[in-house]
């Protein structure tokens, strides 16, 4: 959240959120496309205390994706994605990246890689903050259907027609980019707002898949009424992944992708003329800067 009077800023940091309160009001990077009821409550609350509340999202400055070949390692990534598309068709590659701050335990990563290779599911793995064991990197290199890099130009990868799914911790930035390029998510929440994002999109919208093996998944109460109780072992993770990989090939994947694309279309419209974010931001500028 951004406060409207920077001189009056007061920050409260918790383990899951950063809240900013200003003298005149609050700008919240949120959208009623995803959180309509919450935003309505916040508007009512701020109005009741005589302050302004503005929600504008998504916030993603997106130039047209440049050619992957212009990026570091881009030539190899472009060639890999082109090759996988020719071999397996469009939307066949799973892109795996947990960003620059979060990373699952290496045994879990090994389980994911081995199950994907066993199922002949092509994937691109970006791991900027983790080192892969030499044996694991060798498995990927020898497979012929997978590639690992320390860093990937994420927007360009998501924009490539070979990319069909995105395994992510589910942070807000990655979510916005995925919606921008209409690449549905496989959430693996680890911390912060990620479990909430996963629950919101999987339970309310049926628009993502979810892996419940992350650190926050071990906390009570367990949310497993629609599946087996978690065991929090690598064996249980492998079992979950096998079921997930089968789901990616069937009707459930088509439903999830369709629901995800509906949300993506609605998010794309909020900055168009008359859209929610466009009207809110223009009104804010007119009230405070004209």
Secondary structure as GFF3:
##gff-version 3
##sequence-region A 1 290
A	DSSP	beta_strand	2	3	.	.	.	ID=ss1
A	DSSP	three_ten_helix	6	8	.	.	.	ID=ss2
A	DSSP	beta_strand	10	13	.	.	.	ID=ss3
A	DSSP	beta_strand	18	21	.	.	.	ID=ss4
A	DSSP	beta_strand	25	28	.	.	.	ID=ss5
A	DSSP	alpha_helix	32	48	.	.	.	ID=ss6
A	DSSP	beta_strand	52	55	.	.	.	ID=ss7
A	DSSP	three_ten_helix	68	70	.	.	.	ID=ss8
A	DSSP	alpha_helix	74	88	.	.	.	ID=ss9
A	DSSP	beta_strand	93	97	.	.	.	ID=ss10
A	DSSP	alpha_helix	106	118	.	.	.	ID=ss11
A	DSSP	beta_strand	123	126	.	.	.	ID=ss12
A	DSSP	alpha_helix	134	143	.	.	.	ID=ss13
A	DSSP	beta_strand	146	149	.	.	.	ID=ss14
A	DSSP	alpha_helix	154	159	.	.	.	ID=ss15
A	DSSP	beta_strand	163	168	.	.	.	ID=ss16
A	DSSP	alpha_helix	172	181	.	.	.	ID=ss17
A	DSSP	beta_strand	185	187	.	.	.	ID=ss18
A	DSSP	alpha_helix	194	199	.	.	.	ID=ss19
A	DSSP	pi_helix	200	204	.	.	.	ID=ss20
A	DSSP	beta_strand	209	210	.	.	.	ID=ss21
A	DSSP	three_ten_helix	215	218	.	.	.	ID=ss22
A	DSSP	alpha_helix	234	247	.	.	.	ID=ss23
A	DSSP	alpha_helix	251	269	.	.	.	ID=ss24
A	DSSP	alpha_helix	276	289	.	.	.	ID=ss25
###
